[in-house]
């Protein structure tokens, strides 16, 4: 069973989307200097489809639901993503995995990969190891450059 710690509406995690971010617990990655170490523990509320739908309805205007933090159970995440997409929303996952799981690609619209490595910086750093992809008609498009700072006039 997937469990979540909290939820919030965010505007910068997924480009051009108003996103309901769900902090999923039981994160298997244990990235050093993680900004959300509380997500390592198996705590929080059960995240069923009914609970996910309740959260979506409680946050009108969202266009995307993003699973952030614990991503140990890709099969359950895929099931929830399928339900989210059937309900007319986009689905995203932020994973600390090094590569995309082929079993999950067809269930999400956005997929972020890469463990947090302090020396390389977060997604908005020019040296980051993390990548955010949009999956569209089984094509994978790298959106990472959209997070990099731009100079005035660019």
N, C-alpha and C positions, 0 to 999 in steps of 0.2 A: 504494500500500500504506500502510495506517495503521500508525504506529509509536507505542509508548508508552515513557515514561521509567520510571514506577513505578506501583505499585498499593498501595492501603491500604483497610482497612475503616473507614468513617466513620459517624457517627450523627447529624450535624447538617445535612448537605447536602440531604437529601431528607426531609421530614417523615414520621414514622411508618415509616421504612424503615431497615433495616440495609444500608448501601450499600457496594459494592465500587467505589471511585473509581479510575479509570484515567486517569493523566496522559498525554494524547495530545500528541505533539510536532508540529512544523511549524505552530504557531499563526500565522495570517495577520494578527492584529489589532494587535499591537505597542502595546498600551495603555501609555501613560506610567505609570511607577511600578507596573507589574505585579508581583504578589507571586510569580509563577513565570516569570521571564524566560528560564530555561533551556528552557522549552517552545517557544521560538521556533525553535530549530534542528531540523533533520531528523535526529534521533538516536534511539537506543533500539532496542528489539526490535520485530520485526514482530508486529502484532496480528491474527492469523488467528482464525477461529472455534475452532480446536483450542486455540490458546493462551488465548483468552478462557475456554473451558470448563475448561481446566486451572486457571486462576486462581479461577474460581468454586468448583470442587471443593476447592481448597486453602484456602478460606475458608468453611467450613460455617456456615450461619445467615444468610448474606446473602439479601436479598429483592429487591435492585435492583442494577443495574450502571449507573454514571454515567460518561460520557465527559467529561473536563474538560480544558481547555486548547485544543489544536489542533483546529479543526473545519473545516478547509479542504475536506475531501472528504465532503460530506453523503451522497453515494450509497453509499460504502463504510460509513459509520456506519449508514445505514438498513439495509443488509444485515445487519450485525452485530446491530443492535437487533431485527430480525425473528427472528434465530436465538435471541437471548436470551429473547425473549418466548415463542417456541415451546417453549423449555426450561422455562418456568414462572416466569421472573423478570421483574421490571419493568425497563424501560430508560429512561435519562435522558441528557440532554445539557446541558452548560453551554456556552453560546455567547456570544461577544463581539459577535455580530450585533445590529443595532438592532431587527430584527423576526424573527419566526419564519419559517422557510423552509417554504412550503406543501407542498413535496415531502417534508419530514421529519416533519411533524406526525402523520401516521397511523402512524408507526413507533416513536414514543416514548410513554411514560406521563407523563414530566415534561420540561419544556423551560425552561431559564433563558436569558434574553436580556439583552443590554446590556453594553457595554464597561465596564471599570472606570474610573471617573473619581474621582480622589482627593477632590476638593472635594465630591462628592455622597455619597461613602461606599459601603461594601459593602452587600450585601443586607439586613443588619440595621439600616441607618441609615434614619431617617424621610425623608431627602432623596434616597435612592438612585434612580438611573435604571434599576437592574436589576430584573427581574421573574422570578419562578418560577411556572410554570403547570403544572397537572395536566391532562392530556388524557384524557378519559373519554367513550367513545362519541361521538367527534368534537366533544365540548363542551370548551371551554377554561375552566378555573377558575383564577383568580389566587390563589396561595398566599402571596404576598409578605408580607402582614400577619402571617403566622405567625412571621416572623423578627424582627419588631419587639419591642423589650423591653416588658414589661408591668409595671405597678406592682403591688405587693402588694395582693391583694384583687380584682384584675380577672379 
